[in-house]
Amino acid sequence: MTTAPIEPFEAARPGRRPELDAIRTLVVVGLVFFHSALVFDTRDDYYVKNAETTEATTIAAGLGVVWAMPMLFLIAGLGSWHSLRRRDPAGFAAERLLRLGVPLVFATLTIIPVPQWLRLRADPAYHESYLRFLPRFFDVRLDLAEFPFVVQGEHFEAGHLWFVVMLLAFALSLAALVRWFPRDLGRRIRDRLATTVRRRGAVLPAGVPIAMVSALLGLEEAYAGWNRWAYLLFFLYGFVLAADERFRAAMRRDAVTAGVLGLTLFMIGMPGFLIAGNAPGGDPFTDMTALSIGVRTLYGMAGWCWLVAILGLLDRRRGAPAAARDTPDGRGRRLYGYLATAALPLYVLHQPIVVGVAYGVVRWEAPIVVKYLVIVAASLVLTVAAYDLLVRRTRVTRFLFGMRG
């Protein structure tokens, strides 16, 4: 393996990268399309189901799940490194509790029970009111074996806020690790890794641990098709990548190679995934057959390759100076400021709205395509309207949804 040219080391810049906020917002908006599609998916047990379903959604969803939620965890890891540069571990933990813990608790008490209640309401024999359902939803117990989802119950769930639960648990664990871990040892490890990535393609083997977790521990369908511990690796990878500019340069250099490899692995693995899933009693997410283990291995590697490709290609320098490339201006700055702060509130709001809209639309006599487009369009409008009119305009609601003042 040869050593390829790479930009010299420079201190990681504390400034925001607008493309990362754009990716976060794109993923969150894309979840409206994704969750709307689950209404018509043959395999998934979504809250509201259309009478007619299709397997086409499985293939379309696969193009998104292989990279979308891992990207959110990776970006969160990147942001955590910059946050820990500005404050000590205790301050970081307190900030994460405010930004993630408060909206998690508030949403759980107010809107998270709605999809579960609508799932029950889909049964014509069920007539319980929402207020009578709530005590059953909050009938919970502690189960430490399900960490980080230690609160369990027959009807209770974190819903789509599983992402927030994981992210908060990972962030608090990271704060404890940083507090305990010797700084000199951390610098030596960082420098050793940063030296290693001078070799062309050296960032790609980081996908092997992710592939092994996916293959041996299985995939969790409830968490967007990834194992919770794979998400932890993506989060930690983001934290490490932000620590040295050489990692960022290596991802730019290897972006095309990663993209080609990731697409190849996905194209090989997807047919195998469908074959394993269509076998009698087959479940490629958890089966320990050779085929299922193999396709999960390819899936894990493909996910990492796609992240390298996406971030590397977006970060490619094309002649513009760094300051001009990283700082929007004029109307772009206003849109950037609006969207950069909207991602978490939009994420919290979107699924109950999608389920509520779908609950009414599935009763229509209309083709799947028409119903799907109506659910997507109405859910997008209502989600953005709820954010703009009910969340972002007052200090109290901004605080409850994890936004800065």
Summary of the structure (lengths in Angstrom):
residues: 405
radius of gyration: 21.8
end to end distance: 50.8
largest distance: 68.5
contacts: 1268
relative contact order: 0.15
helix: 69%
strand: 2%
